[in-house]
Amino acid sequence: MGNPGPRRTVVVLPERWSGVFPAAALPALRAADRVLADAGVPDEVVAATGAERADGWGDGAEVLLTTDPSRDDGDVVRADPPAGAALLDAAAVMDRLRSPGGCPWDAEQTHESLLQYLIEEAYELYEAIEDGDREAVREELGDVLLQVLFHARVAAEDPERPFTIDDVAGDLVAKLVGRHPHVFAGSERIDTAERQEHRWEELKRAEKQRESSVDGVPLGQPAVALAAKLTSRTARAHLPADLLPSGSGVGEQLFALAAQAKLAGVDPEAELRAAARRFADAVRSAERTAAADGADPHALDADAWKRYWPRERS
């Protein structure tokens, strides 16, 4: 048998290199006589790695850096980008839009002017999830992410108390790690979702030094969701159910109904939204049926509405 040829290793890098090599490529790099880079590898990568420009192989043990995913003329090791790498592109685009020479409209926005879009995008995502439309969910998640990037970029320009998207992400990482000690520290054991929910609230209360069981409940959320959240928070604090709002007023009655649903394990906000959407669908169905019958759907009287109303309705 003849001697095997020189060891040749192809390291396929992503087009935007993060500066990290895959661990599987390290033995080949250490043993290589030369590190080569083909024409597709950016100059900064060549400089950072000390590689030589070359499109073909030499005679010794060599490692070839490439961005061509089809290159397979050696032992192939792929340096796939880490999850979330495209977030760097999103942040860079946001910075470009807000910088001189970017978009005039984007440059004029403030936290306050963006509030309406934050609410709209959140509800559009909510609706896409309700509809089970995966393509829309993907798109709307991007629009919600845009709001995060936008607000963080605006905050970075604050001359007195600036913070960046990295600060936002860093705080989130610290929060998630700190509130999951059973995952990251192994200091306790939590084996049910219910126990984790209670533990999360305990850690959050201690972290934020809250004095009341209802501190931190966002009062600007929709009223039914607000009533449900207040009910769940006070239930955890062992507030007797007979102390929840009650009475003959419309507000008290609505609160009582929302509280009753929440205590029974039902999300009253979702239930009311579902009922409202079914009603809207029924209205549109009746109008379409009337129009198909030659009637003016914008001039229906009570009898016409009942005649065209869909028979199967909730």
Secondary structure, 3 states (H helix, E strand, C coil): CCCCCCCEEEEECCCCCCCCCCHHHHHHHHHCCEEEECCCCCHHHHHHHCCEECCCCCCCCEEEEECCCCCCCCEEEECCCCCCCHHHHHHHHHHHHHCCCCCHHHHHCCCCCCHHHHHHHHHHHHHHHHHCCHHHHHHHHHHHHHHHHHHHHHHHCCCCCCCCHHHHHHHHHHHHHHCCHHHHCCCCCCCCHHHHHHHHHHHHHHHHCCCCCCCCCCCCCCHHHHHHHHHHHHHHCCCCHHHCCCCCCHHHHHHHHHHHHHHCCCCHHHHHHHHHHHHHHHHHHHHHHHHHCCCCCCCCCHHHHHHHCCCCCC
